[in-house]
Each structure stands twice: as C-alpha cells, then as structure tokens.
Amino acid sequence: MQPEFEKIELRPIKLRDQILLQTTSLVGTKSKTANLEFGKFATRQILASGFANCLIESTDLTITIRFTKKGEPQIHTSVRELVQNTTHDRQKSRLLNPDSEFLKKVGVSDRAGRIKPSMNDKYLQIEEFLRILMPTLKSEISTGRIHQPSLEAPLHIVDHGCGNAYLTFAVHNYLIEQSIPNQIVGIDQREDSRRRNSAIAIDLDNAHSIDFRAEKIADSELDNADLAIALHACDTATDDALAWSIRNHAKILLVSPCCHHDLQIQLVDIPTPWTLVSKHGILKERLGDILTDALRAQILRLHGYKCEIIEFIGDEHTPRNLLIRATLTRATPDPLDLARYREIVKLWSIRPKLAELLEFS
C-alpha cells in the first residue's frame, strides 16, 4: 500500500467565526495546507490508504495507533492535559522548552533561554528525533516487548558517539517529563567529552541517572539496552553502533547515519549498466549512501529486526537527514531476504562494514 502523502496533519481552526479542518500534507520536503469543511475530508479513504502510524490528541487523551504488516492495529492510550489552539496561524508546538536548564548548560540556549542562532538546526534535529522516539517507544511498551519503565526498573538507554551530549540530555530529560524513568549512558572515545558531559550532569543533579564513558563503541563493556540511539555517528561508527545493538539485543534502534566513506571506496567494479550513474561523481557518492543504508537495513532484518529508513527532518536543516528505525521482533528472516542481500553484495563486489563486524555473510 502506498499513501498519497508521506504524512498528513489535521487540526481544527477558527476562521471568520467558522470552525474548519486544516490539513497539512507532506510529500518529500514539500508541504501543502488547505482549510476544509469537516464533511469534505475523506476520512475513511485516508485511514484505509496504508499509513502505518496515527497519533490522535484531544484536550485530555492521546491515542497512538500502529498497524502491523498484517494490517492489525496496535492501540495505546494515555491521559494528558493539552490546551486546544484553534488560531489559524500558529507555530509548531515545541517539545523542549528553550529555557530548559539543560539546554543552557550544553550550549543550545543562551542565558536568556533563547535558542542560539548557530544551534537552531541542532535543536530542531533533536526535537524531530524525539517526535519519532515517543510513538515508537510507547508502541513497544504496549506490545510488551519493552517493560513498563519504573523507578525500580528504569528504561536503559545507550547513546553511541554522544559527542557533546545534546541528544543524551534531551532524551533523558524529555522522558523524565513524560514520567518515563530512565538510565542513560553516553559513549564517546574522547576523554575531554566525557569530562565536560559528566560535569554538566553533576551541575544538573543528573549524575545518578546519566553516565558518560570515554571508550570506543566496539570496545564497550556495556551489554544491554532497551533503546540504542546515535545521531550522526561518523562513517563506520554507525556500523559499530548497529553491531553493538544487534549483539546485545537492543529492543529499539534509532540511528541517524553520517558520512558513508567505507562503501564509497569499495565501489570500483561497477556492474553494467550502473556505470551510467557512477561516472558522475556526485551521483556515485549518493549511490554509495543509498547502498550503505539499504544493506544496513537488510542486515538488521536478517537479525530479527523490523526496520525502516525515514527522513526525520528536512534537508534544509542537515543533508544527513535519514533515520534508521528498527525494533526487535525476533521474527524468522525470509530466505528470500537473505538471497537478495547476497545477490546485491555479489553484484557490486562489496563487503558492508556491518557485515564484517558481525562476521555475517
């Protein structure tokens, strides 16, 4: 099934003393907004067109619906208090208050609680990351594949290649605000990053629930996680994060890849007729990007994960705007999936780094 739009948002608005339904549809990076009378919106047609996830919010209730491959709905409800806004023009609601103390400490906001212009793109990336995390996490909790987090049994999270820990602190604090106790470990091989981030955690009184380690992902002695995340881990560091997650049976993976040099170098014996593409440097580079992430996703499926690759933010904010989202279902892989994987690597004469790390062929 292929919906006409990648995403569609609906909300009631008040326009000239009349309540209308505002629809915003998204295809790629282009959006289209229209204001309709409620009766003229094809509700049943949209719901039956093949969307995999639905989010419904009222002033006192939130409902998330996730459809399985068999078309069966998995429904999760939660009680929340929200304020209805029916103004015609509104700014997108923010998940992270710019005045949050942790945003000031990590350098995203200034002392007055305003997002620094130089950090606006990073702030938006983190926000969109959280928007994808929450329905995925709630869905996995509702299915029982992840336990209901509590103070005695918090959600265990590992942030691979955490760098300056913008995402580490954002995920930890936002989940706490959503009443989801969590313990998070940030891994980065630089000792100066560990010292800086640990000092911030102490200042925020979070040192008991946030830990930072200076080590390589591949050498980490951590051995479990409910959620593994990575935002722009460079080149094969993404493969290190995925390999660690697969070996340690992480239940949710949200990984945004960065550069893809490893496979680019291997693209030497280009099969016919793909030389028509590879003779153009920029197209060969993008082809390498596509092959790298497509094979990463296939390897995840072959290890019992349901996997999809989505755009989590517009490319005006970062050219590295793809997100690998995977959930551990432990489903037996289809032999055809393995055959297709082997066919591609043979055709292109390549060896994905993730396959090498997992000793997988």
C-alpha positions as CSV (number, residue, x, y, z in Angstrom):
1,M,0.0,0.0,0.0
2,Q,1.3,3.5,-0.8
3,P,-0.5,6.5,0.7
4,E,-0.7,9.6,-1.5
5,F,1.1,11.6,1.3
6,E,4.1,10.6,3.5
7,K,2.4,12.4,6.4
8,I,-0.8,14.4,6.9
9,E,-1.6,16.5,9.9
10,L,-5.2,17.6,10.8
11,R,-6.4,20.2,13.3
12,P,-9.5,22.3,13.8
13,I,-9.1,26.1,13.2
14,K,-11.4,29.0,13.7
15,L,-11.6,31.2,10.6
16,R,-14.1,34.0,10.3
17,D,-16.2,32.6,13.2
18,Q,-16.4,29.2,11.5
19,I,-14.6,26.0,12.6
20,L,-12.8,24.4,9.7
21,L,-10.4,21.4,9.4
22,Q,-6.9,22.5,8.4
23,T,-5.0,19.7,6.6
24,T,-1.2,19.9,6.0
25,S,0.1,17.1,3.7
26,L,3.8,16.4,3.2
27,V,5.5,14.8,0.2
28,G,9.3,14.8,0.4
29,T,10.2,18.3,1.6
30,K,7.1,20.0,0.1
31,S,4.0,20.6,2.2
32,K,0.6,21.7,1.2
33,T,-2.0,23.3,3.5
34,A,-5.8,23.5,2.9
35,N,-8.8,24.5,5.0
36,L,-11.9,22.3,4.5
37,E,-15.3,21.9,5.9
38,F,-15.2,18.8,8.1
39,G,-17.7,16.9,5.8
40,K,-15.5,17.3,2.8
41,F,-12.5,15.5,4.2
42,A,-12.3,11.8,3.1
43,T,-11.6,10.4,6.5
44,R,-12.2,6.7,5.7
45,Q,-10.3,6.9,2.4
46,I,-7.2,8.4,4.2
47,L,-7.4,5.8,7.1
48,A,-7.6,3.0,4.6
49,S,-4.8,4.2,2.3
50,G,-1.9,2.5,4.2
51,F,-0.5,4.8,6.8
52,A,1.5,2.8,9.4
53,N,1.1,5.2,12.4
54,C,-1.6,7.5,13.6
55,L,-1.5,10.0,16.5
56,I,-4.7,11.4,17.9
57,E,-4.7,14.1,20.6
58,S,-7.6,15.7,22.4
59,T,-7.5,18.0,25.4
60,D,-7.4,15.1,27.8
61,L,-6.4,12.0,25.9
62,T,-3.7,10.8,23.5
63,I,-4.2,7.7,21.3
64,T,-1.4,6.2,19.2
65,I,-2.2,3.5,16.6
66,R,0.4,1.4,14.8
67,F,-0.6,-1.0,12.1
68,T,1.3,-4.3,11.7
69,K,2.3,-5.8,8.3
70,K,-0.9,-7.9,8.6
71,G,-3.0,-4.7,9.0
72,E,-3.8,-5.3,12.6
73,P,-3.9,-2.1,14.8
74,Q,-1.9,-1.9,18.0
75,I,-3.5,0.8,20.1
76,H,-2.0,2.7,23.1
77,T,-3.9,5.4,25.1
78,S,-2.6,7.8,27.7
79,V,-4.2,10.6,29.7
80,R,-2.7,14.0,29.2
81,E,-3.8,17.6,29.6
82,L,-3.4,19.6,26.5
83,V,-4.6,23.1,25.6
84,Q,-6.5,23.4,22.3
85,N,-5.3,26.2,20.0
86,T,-7.7,27.0,17.1
87,T,-5.9,30.1,15.8
88,H,-5.3,30.0,12.0
89,D,-1.6,30.6,12.1
90,R,0.4,29.0,14.8
91,Q,3.9,28.0,15.4
92,K,4.7,24.3,15.8
93,S,4.5,23.3,19.4
94,R,7.9,22.6,20.9
95,L,8.7,19.5,22.9
96,L,11.8,21.1,24.5
97,N,11.4,24.4,26.3
98,P,14.3,26.7,25.1
99,D,14.5,27.9,28.6
100,S,15.3,24.4,30.0
101,E,18.4,24.4,32.2
102,F,20.0,21.5,30.4
103,L,19.8,23.3,27.0
104,K,21.6,26.3,28.6
105,K,24.2,24.0,30.1
106,V,25.0,22.1,26.9
107,G,25.1,25.4,24.9
108,V,22.0,25.1,22.8
109,S,20.3,28.1,24.5
110,D,21.7,31.3,25.7
111,R,21.4,32.6,29.3
112,A,18.1,34.3,28.5
113,G,16.6,31.0,27.4
114,R,16.7,31.6,23.7
115,I,18.0,29.1,21.1
116,K,21.3,30.3,19.8
117,P,21.1,31.0,16.0
118,S,24.1,28.8,15.4
119,M,22.3,25.9,17.3
120,N,18.9,26.2,15.8
121,D,19.4,23.3,13.3
122,K,20.7,21.1,16.0
123,Y,17.8,22.0,18.3
124,L,15.3,21.1,15.5
125,Q,17.1,17.8,14.8
126,I,16.8,16.8,18.4
127,E,13.1,17.8,18.6
128,E,12.2,15.7,15.5
129,F,14.2,12.8,16.8
130,L,12.1,12.9,20.0
131,R,8.9,13.1,17.9
132,I,9.8,9.8,16.3
133,L,11.1,8.2,19.5
134,M,7.9,8.6,21.6
135,P,5.3,6.8,19.5
136,T,7.9,4.0,18.8
137,L,8.7,3.6,22.5
138,K,5.0,3.7,23.5
139,S,4.2,1.1,20.9
140,E,6.9,-1.3,22.0
141,I,5.8,-0.9,25.7
142,S,2.2,-1.5,24.7
143,T,3.2,-4.8,22.9
144,G,5.1,-5.9,26.0
145,R,8.4,-6.1,24.0
146,I,9.7,-3.4,26.4
147,H,8.7,-3.5,30.1
148,Q,6.8,-0.6,31.6
149,P,9.6,1.6,33.0
150,S,9.5,2.3,36.7
151,L,11.9,3.8,39.3
152,E,12.9,0.2,40.3
153,A,13.3,-0.9,36.6
154,P,14.1,2.2,34.5
155,L,14.4,2.2,30.8
156,H,18.0,1.5,29.8
157,I,19.4,3.7,27.0
158,V,22.8,3.9,25.3
159,D,23.8,6.9,23.2
160,H,26.6,5.8,20.8
161,G,29.1,8.5,19.8
162,C,27.4,11.1,22.0
163,G,29.9,13.9,21.4
164,N,28.7,17.0,23.3
165,A,25.6,15.0,24.5
166,Y,22.9,17.3,23.2
167,L,20.8,14.3,22.4
168,T,21.8,12.4,25.5
169,F,20.5,15.1,27.9
170,A,17.5,15.8,25.7
171,V,16.3,12.2,25.6
172,H,16.8,11.8,29.3
173,N,15.1,15.0,30.4
174,Y,12.2,14.6,28.0
175,L,11.4,11.1,29.1
176,I,11.5,12.2,32.7
177,E,9.0,14.9,31.8
178,Q,6.8,12.1,30.3
179,S,7.0,10.1,33.5
180,I,9.4,7.5,32.0
181,P,12.2,6.8,34.4
182,N,15.4,6.1,32.5
183,Q,19.1,5.4,32.9
184,I,21.3,6.6,30.0
185,V,24.9,6.0,29.1
186,G,26.7,8.2,26.7
187,I,29.7,6.7,24.9
188,D,32.4,8.8,23.1
189,Q,36.0,7.9,22.7
190,R,37.2,11.4,23.6
191,E,38.2,11.9,27.3
192,D,37.6,15.6,27.1
193,S,34.0,15.0,26.1
194,R,33.5,12.6,29.0
195,R,34.8,15.2,31.5
196,R,32.7,18.0,30.0
197,N,29.5,16.0,29.9
198,S,30.0,14.5,33.3
199,A,30.5,17.9,34.8
200,I,27.2,19.1,33.2
201,A,25.4,16.0,34.6
202,I,26.7,16.9,38.1
203,D,25.5,20.5,37.7
204,L,22.1,19.4,36.7
205,D,22.0,16.8,39.5
206,N,21.6,14.0,37.0
207,A,24.8,12.2,37.7
208,H,22.8,9.3,39.3
209,S,20.9,8.6,36.1
210,I,23.3,9.8,33.3
211,D,26.8,8.2,32.9
212,F,29.5,9.1,30.4
213,R,32.3,6.8,29.2
214,A,35.4,7.5,27.2
215,E,35.7,4.4,25.1
216,K,35.2,3.1,21.6
217,I,31.8,1.7,20.8
218,A,33.4,-1.6,19.7
219,D,35.3,-1.9,23.0
220,S,32.4,-1.0,25.3
221,E,31.7,-3.5,28.1
222,L,28.1,-2.5,28.2
223,D,25.9,-5.5,27.4
224,N,22.3,-4.4,27.4
225,A,19.9,-1.6,26.3
226,D,16.2,-1.2,25.8
227,L,16.9,1.7,23.5
228,A,20.1,2.4,21.4
229,I,20.5,5.8,19.8
230,A,23.1,7.6,17.7
231,L,22.8,11.0,16.0
232,H,25.4,11.4,13.1
233,A,28.0,8.9,14.3
234,C,30.7,9.3,11.7
235,D,31.1,6.8,8.9
236,T,31.7,3.3,10.3
237,A,30.9,4.5,13.9
238,T,27.3,4.0,12.8
239,D,28.1,0.4,11.9
240,D,29.8,0.0,15.3
241,A,26.6,1.3,17.0
242,L,24.4,-1.1,14.9
243,A,26.7,-4.1,15.5
244,W,26.7,-3.5,19.3
245,S,23.0,-3.1,19.3
246,I,22.4,-6.4,17.4
247,R,24.9,-8.3,19.5
248,N,23.3,-7.1,22.7
249,H,19.7,-7.4,21.6
250,A,18.7,-3.7,21.9
251,K,15.0,-3.6,21.5
252,I,14.7,-0.2,19.7
253,L,17.4,1.3,17.5
254,L,17.2,5.0,16.3
255,V,20.3,5.7,14.4
256,S,20.9,8.7,12.1
257,P,23.9,7.9,9.8
258,C,26.5,10.4,8.9
259,C,29.1,10.1,6.1
260,H,29.5,6.9,4.2
261,H,33.2,6.6,3.1
262,D,33.7,2.9,3.7
263,L,31.5,1.6,0.9
264,Q,32.3,4.6,-1.4
265,I,35.9,3.3,-1.6
266,Q,34.7,-0.2,-2.5
267,L,32.7,0.9,-5.5
268,V,35.3,0.0,-8.1
269,D,33.9,-2.7,-10.2
270,I,30.6,-1.1,-11.2
271,P,28.2,-3.5,-12.8
272,T,26.6,-2.7,-16.1
273,P,24.6,-0.6,-16.8
274,W,25.2,1.3,-13.5
275,T,28.3,2.9,-15.0
276,L,25.9,5.4,-16.5
277,V,25.3,6.6,-12.9
278,S,28.7,6.1,-11.4
279,K,30.6,8.2,-14.0
280,H,29.1,11.2,-12.3
281,G,31.0,11.8,-9.0
282,I,28.0,13.3,-7.1
283,L,25.7,10.5,-8.3
284,K,28.2,7.8,-7.4
285,E,28.5,9.3,-3.9
286,R,24.8,9.3,-3.4
287,L,24.5,5.8,-4.8
288,G,27.1,4.7,-2.2
289,D,25.0,6.3,0.5
290,I,21.9,4.5,-0.6
291,L,23.6,1.1,-0.9
292,T,25.2,1.5,2.5
293,D,21.9,2.3,4.4
294,A,19.9,-0.2,2.4
295,L,22.3,-3.0,3.2
296,R,22.4,-1.9,6.9
297,A,18.6,-2.2,7.0
298,Q,18.6,-5.6,5.3
299,I,21.2,-6.9,7.8
300,L,19.0,-5.7,10.7
301,R,16.0,-7.6,9.2
302,L,18.1,-10.7,8.8
303,H,18.9,-10.5,12.6
304,G,15.2,-10.3,13.7
305,Y,14.5,-6.6,13.5
306,K,11.7,-4.8,11.8
307,C,13.4,-1.9,10.1
308,E,12.6,1.2,8.1
309,I,14.5,4.2,6.9
310,I,12.8,7.5,7.1
311,E,13.5,11.2,6.7
312,F,13.3,12.7,10.2
313,I,13.9,16.4,9.3
314,G,14.0,18.5,6.2
315,D,17.4,18.7,4.3
316,E,17.4,22.4,4.8
317,H,18.5,21.7,8.4
318,T,21.0,18.9,7.6
319,P,21.9,16.9,4.5
320,R,22.3,13.9,6.7
321,N,18.6,13.7,7.5
322,L,17.8,9.9,7.3
323,L,17.0,7.8,10.3
324,I,17.2,4.1,10.7
325,R,14.4,3.0,12.9
326,A,14.4,-0.7,14.0
327,T,12.5,-2.7,16.6
328,L,13.5,-6.2,17.7
329,T,10.7,-8.6,16.9
330,R,12.8,-11.8,16.7
331,A,10.9,-12.8,13.6
332,T,12.5,-15.5,11.5
333,P,14.0,-13.9,8.4
334,D,12.6,-14.8,5.0
335,P,15.1,-16.8,3.0
336,L,14.4,-14.5,0.0
337,D,15.7,-11.6,2.1
338,L,19.0,-13.4,2.6
339,A,19.2,-14.3,-1.1
340,R,18.6,-10.7,-2.1
341,Y,21.2,-9.4,0.2
342,R,23.8,-11.9,-1.1
343,E,22.8,-11.0,-4.7
344,I,23.5,-7.3,-4.1
345,V,26.8,-7.7,-2.4
346,K,28.0,-10.1,-5.1
347,L,26.7,-7.8,-7.9
348,W,28.6,-4.8,-6.6
349,S,31.6,-6.7,-5.2
350,I,31.3,-5.1,-1.8
351,R,31.6,-6.1,1.8
352,P,29.5,-3.9,4.2
353,K,31.3,-2.9,7.3
354,L,28.3,-4.0,9.5
355,A,28.5,-7.5,7.9
356,E,32.3,-7.6,8.7
357,L,31.7,-6.6,12.3
358,L,29.1,-9.2,12.8
359,E,31.0,-11.9,10.8
360,F,27.9,-12.2,8.6
361,S,27.8,-13.3,5.0
